[in-house]
Amino acid sequence: MYKAIIIDDEENAISGLSLLIKHLAMPIEISGTASNVVEGLKILKQKNPDIVFLDIEMHGPGGFDFLELANKNNKYFIFVTAHEEYAIKAIKNNINDYLLKPVSADDLKLAMNKAVSFFKKANPTSSDSGVNAKLSINSEDVTLFKDLKEVIYIKAKNRYSEIFCIDGSVYTVCRNIGEYESELSNKKFFRVHKSFLVNCEHVTKMNNIDGGFIELTGGAEVEISRRKKTEFLDLIKG
């Protein structure tokens, strides 16, 4: 889970981006917001976020002014603006990404995939093991945070995903399995089949009859694709 702050002088822009992140169940926790550069610098210091969503044109000093004053170490900056004409200047200022308002779901997903790759490359040994890591599970009313060790497997269900947990609970989430694969592949989750992403810590047996099935904690069985077997066995053996 990555901590983020949003700096924008439009309240609707802040709430809209926050709701989109929640709806898409992105691996982001919004730890604070600010409506101007001065407040933004304070919250940057207080929260020490991984990601900064930053507007360019605001009342008073703007996004580029913020960059001149901010501590940029280990931060990922994403401009969120209605003005595409600043793109070249943003590149020259080493901004990591540039989103145009209104932000689309596809653009946000792409930006977050880039951010995750950035942090993995910058600190490849950080939390890759998945120890104490949590998975956010969003519904209309609440967001749950489940320890990854409690998740047995995830099943694709059209545009949705079903998350099966060790306590017998099952959660249906408006997020496709490919997104979970990108988020969890470095945490000992493996996509054994187009419809199944399994937690390797919960694998108890592999049955080679009828093409191949994996048995998981609690007795659940999921199909494994033939072309995935070798890679899966290499991962299990460590």
Buried (B, 14 or more C-beta within 10 A) or exposed (E): BBBBBBBBBBEEBBEBBBEBBBBBBBBBBBBBBBBBBEBBBEBBEEBBBBBBBBBBEBEEBBBBBBBEEBEEEEBBBBBBBEEEEBBEEBEEBEBBBBBBBEBEEEBBBEBBEEBBEBBBEEEEEEBBEBEEBBBBBBEEEEEBEBBBBBBBBBBBEEEEBBBBBBEEEEBEBEBBBBBBBBBBBBBBBBBBBEBBBBBBBBBEEBEEEEEBBBBBBBEBEBBBBEEBBEEBEEBEEE
